Amino acid sequence: MKRLATSLAFFLVLSLIVGYLLSGPALMDWPVAGGLFAVAVLGEGFRYWLRQTRAKKRDSSGV
């Protein structure tokens, strides 16, 4: 759980920096920052789901 929180915090900061850099003279480009963070959350969710699926396959060997 600590790795998930660290990873999401890193991607949150990264997406805010990219949103700020792409905004130009405006304060912040929120759609870009939010979209990048949404992609990061989906990626981390997929990675978590994939790990759980593999763990279930390993446990149900049927010996």
N, C-alpha and C positions, 0 to 999 in steps of 0.2 A: 504494500500500500504506500510505503514511503517513496518507492521508486516512481509510482504513478503520480503522486503529488509533486515530486521534484520535476518530472518530465513535463507535466502540464504547466507548472510555474515557469519553466524555461521557455516553453512555446508561447505562453501568454506574454512574457516580456519581449520575446522575439517578434511576435505579431504586432505588438504595440510599437516597437521600434520601426518595423517596416511600414506600418500605417502612418507613422509620423514622417518618415523620410519620403514617402510617396505623396504626401498631402500638399507639398509646395507651400504657398503662403497661408493656406488654411491651417486651422489648429490641429485637426486629426482626420484622417480618412477612416472613419469607423467601419464602413462596409468592408474595406480591404482587411483591416485588422480583425474584425469579427469573422470574416470568411476564412482567413488563415487559421485562426484559433479553432474554428469549427472543424476544419480539416484535421487539425492535430488531435482534437477530442475523438473524432471518428476513427482515426488511425490507432490511437491508444485503446479505444474500445474494441476494435477489430483484433489487435494484438492480444488483449486480455481474453477475448472470446476464443481465439485460436489456441492459446495456452490451456484454457479450461477444456476444450474439446480434445486436445492431445492427452491431457491428464486422464480424462474419462476413458479414452481408448486404451491407455496403458493399464488402468485399474481393472478393466473388464476383459482380462485375457481369458478367463474361463477355465483356469487350471483346477 
